Amino acid sequence: MISPDFSQPLPSELGTVHFVGIGGSGMSGIARLFLRAGHTVTGSDRSENHNTEALRKLGATVHIGHDASNLGDADALVFTGALWPDNPEYLLAVERGIPVLHRSQALAWLISGQRLIAVAGAHGKTTSTGMIITALLELGADPSFVNGGVIQSIGTSAARGEGELFVVEADESDGSFLLYDTAVALVTNVDADHLDHYGSHEAFDEAFVEFTSTASELVVISSDDAGAVRVGAGLRARDGEKRVLTFGTDDSADVRVHSIVTDGPVAFTLAWGGVDYAARLRVPGVHNALNAAGAFAVLVGLGFDPAGALSGIELFGGTERRFELHGVVRGVSVYDDYAHHPTEVAAALSAARSVVGSGRIIAIHQPHLYSRTKLMAGDFARVYEQLADQTIVLDVFGAREDPVPGVTGALVSERFSDASRVDYLPDWQAAADRAAEIARDGDIIMTLSCGDVYRIVPQVLGSLAAEQPAPTAQSR
């Protein structure tokens, strides 16, 4: 992958902007904002998807496949961390000497001069960002925003508003969240990840300390997560005058979550300023009660009415690829989720458990990144064995990494203590057929990864439709 140069100054003007990987959820959102700002936008991606189709309708020129000719007469090129250095469009841009910007640099250029709310953390960023955006829209603040996933109730991941606030999901994976001129920083948690970039847990923590220390108005941070507590201590040591609000179930939290009920969509109470505010979300899971508490703390910290802020959060209906239902066949519900770290998988499966009732959970796990799979195979196995009834493991989605000899999905399946509860099936059709064979009325089949595992969902639905349910005693 290409290592971005975050030290280069941003250009004062950008004309025609070319996006390599324009169909991605984050890139397509930024491209939409450039279109809205009056720029000519071109781009390329390896395949068609709903984002490429939508961007064409908005006026972008989108090419399928990567070729140097796609660059045209662009004045700047925008890329993601997943781009390989031999990409012909990238190479031509470098040869021409035009600005070559990481997507976070392009976003920072767009944000310049606005009041930024940046949401960071190892898990929960997309949902927390979506909750803040949904509430701000309901409160009439009309923010600009870029989220990592499409907010279902709005139908987009990015928009340009007329208000002063700009809300972004800030990416910590490569340190790019340090680029922004942040007014309000929300840290959902600091569960060490991306150690291939940071090198150590300590360096990962320190990046979050730096991120929070630069927030000019307010820091909102979890009181429950051990990593966030460490970062909070580091922040106080660096800047004891910083305005900080904490949230969580801990008794010390400024916004305290209590009385959580997980029977279906999660219900809970938030204690703030000596007043209890009851809430019921449209999404399940204890983790979403905590996400809502963080979003609430941001909003009340900005001065919004607490009851109105919570009412706005309650309208949030989820984002694409976060516990997203794709269909029900033979009474079996098929969900997809972006979870790709053991902590995220545990949260997603716990949410599924809260709605499946007496049914079972059949998980289809696609390991993401060779480095993460090698490091955390045992952690993944423990989580799946504890929280899913049956697990099917696919092969590794390498994304930005080259294959590593000996690192396959088998590393996860081999770590199960009960081998009867896991299947390692690199062939997707075999995996879909196996899931359908196991499933019965009332069960959930759930795909989990931030790779391309969502593409197996139609195969799973097709296998369910083709698979005949086992005969009951009465039908024999």
NURO-104235 format. One record per residue (C-alpha): x, y negated, z negated. Coordinates in steps of 0.25 Angstrom, whole numbers, padded with zeros to 4 digits, always signed. Example, Ala and Ser with C-alpha at 12.3 -4.5 7.8 and 13.67 -1.06 7.14 Angstrom:
<recs>
+0049+0018-0031+0055+0004-0029
</recs>
This chain:
<recs>
+0000+0000+0000+0004-0015+0001+0009-0022-0011+0003-0036-0011+0011-0048-0013+0003-0056-0024+0014-0066-0025+0012-0072-0011+0004-0085-0011-0010-0085-0005-0012-0093+0008-0020-0106+0007-0028-0102+0019-0033-0089+0025-0040-0088+0038-0043-0075+0045-0041-0064+0034-0039-0049+0038-0042-0038+0028-0036-0025+0029-0045-0015+0022-0057-0025+0023-0067-0014+0020-0063-0012+0006-0072-0016-0005-0062-0027-0010-0057-0031+0003-0071-0032+0010-0075-0041-0002-0064-0051+0000-0066-0051+0015-0080-0055+0013-0076-0067+0004-0066-0071+0015-0077-0071+0025-0086-0079+0016-0075-0089+0015-0075-0091+0030-0063-0083+0034-0062-0074+0046-0060-0060+0040-0055-0048+0048-0051-0034+0042-0049-0019+0044-0051-0006+0037-0050+0008+0040-0064+0011+0040-0078+0005+0041-0086+0003+0028-0098-0006+0024-0088-0017+0020-0082-0018+0034-0096-0018+0040-0101-0029+0030-0088-0038+0033-0091-0037+0048-0105-0042+0046-0099-0054+0038-0090-0057+0050-0077-0050+0047-0069-0042+0058-0066-0028+0053-0058-0018+0060-0058-0003+0056-0044+0003+0056-0031-0005+0054-0023-0011+0065-0014-0023+0067-0024-0029+0077-0034-0030+0066-0027-0042+0060-0030-0051+0071-0027-0065+0068-0029-0065+0053-0023-0075+0044-0021-0066+0032-0022-0051+0029-0029-0046+0016-0025-0031+0011-0028-0022+0000-0018-0014-0009-0023-0002-0001-0016-0007+0012-0004+0001+0017+0008-0007+0022+0008-0002+0036-0006-0007+0039-0005-0014+0053-0013-0026+0049-0005-0029+0037+0008-0027+0044+0004-0037+0055-0001-0047+0045+0013-0046+0038+0020-0048+0052+0011-0060+0055+0014-0066+0041+0000-0069+0038-0004-0068+0023-0006-0054+0018-0015-0054+0006-0019-0043-0004-0034-0044-0006-0033-0049-0020-0025-0061-0014-0035-0064-0003-0046-0063-0015-0037-0073-0023-0037-0082-0011-0052-0082-0010-0054-0084-0025-0045-0096-0026-0052-0108-0034-0064-0099-0040-0066-0095-0054-0062-0080-0054-0068-0069-0062-0058-0057-0060-0062-0043-0065-0051-0033-0067-0049-0020-0074-0046-0005-0071-0060-0001-0070-0074-0009-0069-0069-0020-0061-0079-0019-0049-0091-0017-0058-0087-0028-0068-0085-0038-0056-0098-0034-0050-0105-0036-0063-0099-0050-0065-0103-0053-0050-0117-0048-0051-0120-0056-0064-0113-0069-0059-0122-0068-0046-0134-0066-0055-0130-0078-0064-0129-0087-0052-0114-0089-0052-0113-0084-0037-0098-0079-0038-0089-0075-0027-0084-0061-0030-0076-0049-0025-0079-0036-0031-0072-0022-0029-0085-0016-0025-0099-0020-0019-0108-0025-0029-0121-0017-0026-0131-0028-0030-0124-0038-0021-0119-0029-0010-0105-0035-0009-0092-0035-0016-0089-0049-0013-0095-0063-0011-0092-0077-0011-0101-0085-0020-0103-0100-0023-0100-0100-0038-0086-0102-0044-0084-0088-0049-0076-0078-0041-0077-0063-0046-0067-0053-0042-0063-0038-0045-0048-0040-0048-0039-0029-0044-0028-0025-0054-0023-0013-0046-0012-0021-0039-0011-0033-0048-0019-0042-0039-0029-0046-0050-0018-0055-0055-0019-0064-0042-0032-0070-0046-0034-0084-0053-0044-0078-0063-0053-0085-0072-0060-0074-0078-0054-0060-0080-0062-0047-0083-0054-0035-0087-0063-0023-0087-0052-0013-0092-0037-0010-0090-0036+0004-0088-0022+0006-0082-0022+0009-0067-0014+0006-0055-0001+0009-0062+0005+0012-0048+0005-0003-0047+0007-0008-0061+0017+0003-0066+0012+0004-0080+0000+0002-0089+0007-0010-0096+0009-0017-0082-0006-0014-0079-0010-0021-0092-0001-0033-0090-0008-0035-0077-0021-0037-0084-0015-0046-0094-0010-0055-0083-0024-0054-0076-0031-0058-0089-0021-0069-0093-0023-0077-0080-0038-0078-0082-0041-0093-0084-0055-0092-0091-0058-0078-0097-0054-0064-0098-0064-0053-0101-0058-0040-0105-0062-0026-0110-0061-0024-0125-0063-0009-0123-0052-0005-0113-0039-0002-0119-0031-0008-0108-0040-0021-0108-0037-0022-0123-0022-0022-0120-0024-0032-0109-0032-0041-0118-0021-0040-0129-0011-0044-0118-0019-0056-0114-0021-0061-0128-0006-0060-0130-0003-0068-0117-0015-0078-0118-0022-0078-0132-0030-0090-0127-0037-0083-0116-0052-0082-0116-0055-0067-0117-0068-0059-0118-0068-0044-0121-0079-0034-0118-0082-0020-0121-0088-0011-0132-0077-0014-0142-0082-0022-0154-0072-0033-0151-0077-0036-0137-0083-0050-0135-0093-0043-0125-0097-0030-0133-0104-0019-0126-0112-0010-0135-0125-0001-0135-0121+0005-0121-0131+0015-0115-0127+0023-0103-0140+0030-0100-0140+0026-0085-0136+0012-0082-0128+0007-0094-0135-0002-0105-0127-0009-0116-0127-0022-0124-0117-0033-0123-0113-0041-0136-0108-0055-0133-0108-0067-0141-0117-0061-0152-0128-0057-0143-0131-0043-0137-0135-0042-0122-0141-0029-0118-0138-0024-0104-0141-0013-0094-0133-0011-0081-0137-0005-0068-0124+0003-0068-0121+0015-0078-0109+0017-0087-0102+0012-0100-0091+0006-0091-0102-0003-0084-0107-0008-0098-0092-0013-0100-0091-0019-0086-0103-0027-0089-0098-0032-0102-0085-0037-0095-0094-0044-0085-0103-0050-0095-0090-0055-0103-0085-0062-0090-0099-0068-0088-0101-0073-0102-0087-0078-0103-0090-0086-0090-0102-0092-0098-0113-0085-0092-0126-0082-0100-0124-0068-0106-0138-0063-0103-0137-0068-0089-0124-0062-0087-0128-0048-0092-0141-0049-0084-0132-0051-0071-0123-0040-0075-0135-0030-0076-0138-0033-0062-0125-0026-0057-0129-0014-0050-0115-0008-0047-0105-0009-0036-0102+0001-0025-0093+0013-0029-0096+0011-0043-0105+0022-0047-0112+0020-0034-0124+0030-0031-0123+0035-0016-0135+0045-0016-0143+0056-0022-0144+0069-0016-0150+0081-0022-0151+0073-0035-0136+0071-0035-0132+0057-0036-0119+0053-0029-0111+0041-0034-0098+0035-0030-0088+0027-0040-0075+0020-0038-0069+0025-0051-0055+0029-0048-0048+0029-0062-0051+0038-0073-0057+0027-0082-0066+0023-0070-0070+0038-0067-0074+0040-0082-0083+0027-0081-0089+0031-0068-0092+0046-0073-0097+0041-0086-0107+0032-0079-0111+0043-0070-0113+0052-0083-0123+0041-0089-0132+0042-0077-0131+0057-0073-0139+0062-0084-0139+0077-0085-0132+0078-0071-0118+0080-0068-0107+0072-0062-0099+0077-0050-0087+0068-0048-0079+0067-0035-0066+0060-0038-0056+0055-0028-0043+0051-0034-0038+0037-0030-0023+0035-0029-0012+0045-0030-0006+0038-0041-0019+0037-0049-0022+0052-0047-0008+0056-0051-0008+0048-0063-0023+0050-0068-0027+0064-0063-0028+0069-0077-0037+0057-0081-0046+0059-0069-0048+0073-0072-0051+0071-0087-0062+0060-0083-0068+0069-0073-0068+0081-0081-0074+0074-0093-0085+0066-0086-0089+0073-0073-0095+0087-0072-0088+0090-0059-0077+0083-0051-0072+0084-0037-0059+0078-0034-0055+0073-0020-0041+0069-0016-0034+0056-0019-0037+0043-0012-0024+0037-0010-0028+0023-0007-0015+0015-0007-0006+0026-0011+0001+0036-0002-0002+0051-0006+0007+0057-0017+0010+0072-0016+0003+0081-0025-0007+0070-0029-0021+0074-0025-0035+0075-0031-0030+0089-0037-0023+0082-0048-0036+0077-0054-0043+0091-0052-0032+0099-0058-0032+0091-0071-0047+0095-0074-0047+0105-0086-0059+0112-0080-0056+0115-0066-0070+0119-0063-0075+0105-0064-0067+0099-0053-0064+0101-0038-0053+0096-0030-0059+0094-0016-0051+0085-0007-0060+0088+0005-0072+0078+0003-0083+0087+0009-0079+0098+0000-0080+0088-0012-0093+0083-0007-0098+0097-0005-0093+0102-0019-0100+0090-0026-0113+0093-0019-0112+0108-0023-0110+0104-0038-0120+0093-0039-0135+0095-0043-0147+0087-0046-0144+0076-0056-0129+0076-0054-0119+0064-0049-0108+0066-0039-0099+0054-0041-0087+0050-0032-0076+0043-0039-0064+0035-0033-0060+0021-0027-0055+0029-0015-0065+0033-0004-0072+0044-0011-0085+0037-0009-0084+0042+0006-0087+0056+0000-0101+0052-0005-0108+0054+0008-0102+0068+0009-0107+0071-0005-0121+0066-0002-0121+0075+0010-0116+0087+0003-0126+0085-0008-0137+0085+0003-0132+0097+0010-0130+0105-0003-0142+0113-0008-0144+0112-0023-0143+0125-0030-0156+0133-0032-0163+0131-0045-0169+0143-0053-0183+0140-0048-0179+0140-0033-0172+0153-0033
</recs>
